[in-house]
Amino acid sequence: MFGNLAEMAKMMSKAKEIQANLKTFKEELPTMEFSATSPGSQVKITVSGDFRVKKVELSEEALKNRELLEDQILVATNSAVAAAKAAAQEKMNEITGGLGLNLPGIF
């Protein structure tokens, strides 16, 4: 009987630790930045960890072809967002010990 209580206490302690780490992570997420460039490096997009576009950088060459520029912006933006999501998921797995939790409001 006491063994089960000790296990329960360990689980509660671990749950509190995970909760504290998640709170910290959620606060840090908007300050994290991820950048990606388009093929040819004519467009560079930087997004925050909460998937907000923070910066768009365009080369002079990129400005010469509107259609190509639009495509490059899409590619770079999607790549930056994918990098942010992957890093956030990796951190989530680290915090939860790989429990595979998908907590609403984080991503």
N, C-alpha and C positions, 0 to 999 in steps of 0.2 A: 504494500500500500504506500509506504513512504517513498519507494522508488518512483512511483507514478507522480507523486507530488513534486519530487525533485525534477523530473522531466518536464512537468507542467511549468515549474518556475523557470527552467532554462528556456523553454519555448516563449514564455511571456517576456523574459529579458531580451531574447533575440528579436521578438516582434517590436519591442520598444526601440531597440537599436535600429532596426530597419525603418521604422517610422521616423526617427530623428534624421537618419541619412536621407530619406526621401524628401523631407522638408528642406534640408540643406540643398539637395540637388535641384529641387523645384525653384529655389531662390537663385541658384547659380545659372540655371539654364538660359535665361535671357541675356546673360553677360557673355556667354560662349559665342565664338564666331567661327564660321566655316566658309571657305572660299572655293570657287571652282572657275575654271576658264573654259572657253569654247575651243574647239579644234582650231588651231592656228593662233590661239592666244589673243584674238582680237577683242574679246569680251571677257571681263572678269566680274563675277557677282559674289558678294559677301552677304551671308544671311546669319541671323542670330540663332541661338539654340532653340528659340521658340518660333522659328521659321519666318521671321520678318526680314524682308530685304533691307539691308543696311547700306549697301553701297553698290553702285554700278559704274564700272570703268570701261570706257570704249577707246580703242585705238583710232588714230586718224584713218587708217585703212578701212576699218569697219564702217565708217560713215559714208563710204563711197557706194555702197550697195545696200539699199534699204531691205530688200527681201532676205538677203543673206544675214544682215544684222539682226533682223527679227528672229530668224532661226537660231542664230548664235546666242541671243539673249535667252531664248527658251531652253536651249541645251545647257547653258551655264547655270541658269537658275535651278533647273531640275536636278542637276548634279550637286549643287551646293545644298539644296534641301535634302537630297538623299544622304549626303555626308552627315548633315546635322542629325537626321533620323537614326542613322546607323550608330553614330557616337552616343546618342541619347539611349538607344536600346542596349548598347554595350555597357554603359554606366548603370542602367537599370538592372541588368543581369548581375553586375558586380555587387550592387547594393543588396539585391534580394537573394544572393547566393545561387543564382541560376534557377530560381523557382519558376521562372517563366510568367511572372505576374504581368498582366497588362492593366495598369491602373488608369482609370479615366482621368482626364484633366492633365496628364503628364505630356502626352503627345497628341 
